[in-house]
Amino acid sequence: MAETQVRDFRKRIRQIDRRHNKIARGYVQLVERDGLLVPKEKSFKSRGFPLRAIVIALVGLVLFKGILVSQVGLSSYSTRLESLAEGGAIEKAGAWLMQVDPFTLAVAQYFTGLF
């Protein structure tokens, strides 16, 4: 009889420890009908692949390139990219990243019309 009580006690301790660890990461206090404050763990979104951040970075890069092309001019921008492509590995990677694509041209035409 004592062995089953010890096993139940250890199981209850594990449950309390798990609940305590969840609440330690963040909690919200809920008020029961009788006025008792009950801490409830916050639900966290899974931290998966940051697709939204990558899309925002890509849109920002295209906007930056489009504004740059509209202000400098396409021929001058292409000349600067060619000189950048003649450099080392990092410069070549930068030239590849900053190359003109159809989205950049559309943004550049839009901003050229504004300014």
C-alpha positions as CSV (number, residue, x, y, z in Angstrom):
1,M,0.0,0.0,0.0
2,A,2.8,2.4,0.8
3,E,4.5,1.8,-2.5
4,T,1.4,2.9,-4.5
5,Q,1.1,6.0,-2.4
6,V,4.7,7.0,-3.0
7,R,4.2,6.4,-6.7
8,D,1.1,8.6,-6.8
9,F,2.9,11.2,-4.8
10,R,5.8,11.3,-7.2
11,K,3.4,11.5,-10.1
12,R,1.7,14.5,-8.5
13,I,5.0,16.2,-7.9
14,R,6.0,15.7,-11.6
15,Q,2.6,17.3,-12.6
16,I,3.1,20.2,-10.3
17,D,6.7,20.8,-11.6
18,R,5.5,20.7,-15.2
19,R,2.8,23.2,-14.5
20,H,5.2,25.4,-12.6
21,N,7.7,25.4,-15.5
22,K,4.9,26.3,-17.9
23,I,3.7,29.2,-15.7
24,A,7.3,30.4,-15.2
25,R,7.5,31.2,-18.9
26,G,4.5,33.5,-18.6
27,Y,1.0,33.5,-17.3
28,V,-2.3,35.3,-17.2
29,Q,-4.3,35.4,-14.0
30,L,-7.9,34.4,-14.3
31,V,-10.6,35.0,-11.7
32,E,-12.8,32.1,-10.9
33,R,-16.5,32.6,-10.0
34,D,-15.7,32.4,-6.3
35,G,-13.0,35.1,-6.6
36,L,-10.0,32.8,-6.6
37,L,-7.1,33.9,-8.8
38,V,-5.9,31.0,-10.9
39,P,-2.7,31.4,-13.0
40,K,-3.0,30.0,-16.5
41,E,0.0,29.6,-18.8
42,K,0.2,31.8,-21.9
43,S,-0.1,30.1,-25.2
44,F,2.9,30.8,-27.4
45,K,3.0,30.6,-31.1
46,S,5.5,28.1,-32.4
47,R,8.7,29.6,-33.5
48,G,9.0,28.1,-36.9
49,F,10.4,29.3,-40.1
50,P,10.3,33.2,-40.1
51,L,8.5,33.5,-43.5
52,R,7.0,36.9,-42.7
53,A,10.4,38.4,-41.8
54,I,11.9,37.1,-45.0
55,V,9.1,38.5,-47.2
56,I,9.4,41.9,-45.5
57,A,13.2,41.9,-46.0
58,L,12.8,41.0,-49.7
59,V,10.1,43.7,-50.3
60,G,12.4,46.2,-48.5
61,L,15.3,45.3,-50.7
62,V,13.2,45.6,-53.9
63,L,11.9,49.0,-52.8
64,F,15.4,50.1,-51.9
65,K,16.8,49.0,-55.3
66,G,13.8,50.6,-57.1
67,I,14.3,54.0,-55.4
68,L,18.1,53.8,-56.1
69,V,17.5,53.1,-59.8
70,S,15.0,55.9,-60.0
71,Q,17.3,58.4,-58.4
72,V,20.6,57.4,-60.1
73,G,19.3,56.3,-63.5
74,L,19.4,52.9,-65.1
75,S,22.5,53.4,-67.2
76,S,24.6,54.7,-64.2
77,Y,23.2,52.0,-61.9
78,S,24.2,49.3,-64.5
79,T,27.7,50.8,-64.8
80,R,28.2,50.7,-61.0
81,L,26.9,47.1,-60.9
82,E,29.5,46.1,-63.6
83,S,32.3,47.6,-61.6
84,L,31.1,46.0,-58.5
85,A,31.0,42.6,-60.2
86,E,34.7,42.9,-61.0
87,G,35.6,42.8,-57.3
88,G,36.1,40.0,-54.9
89,A,33.7,37.3,-53.8
90,I,31.7,39.7,-51.5
91,E,31.4,42.3,-54.2
92,K,30.3,39.7,-56.7
93,A,27.6,38.6,-54.3
94,G,26.5,42.2,-53.7
95,A,26.3,42.7,-57.5
96,W,24.2,39.6,-57.9
97,L,21.9,40.7,-55.1
98,M,21.6,44.2,-56.4
99,Q,21.0,43.3,-60.1
100,V,18.0,44.8,-61.8
101,D,14.9,42.6,-62.0
102,P,11.4,43.3,-63.3
103,F,10.0,44.3,-59.9
104,T,12.8,46.8,-59.4
105,L,12.2,48.3,-62.8
106,A,8.4,48.6,-62.0
107,V,9.2,50.3,-58.6
108,A,11.8,52.6,-60.3
109,Q,9.2,53.7,-62.9
110,Y,6.6,54.3,-60.2
111,F,9.0,56.5,-58.2
112,T,10.3,58.3,-61.3
113,G,6.8,59.4,-62.0
114,L,6.4,60.7,-58.4
115,F,9.7,62.7,-58.3
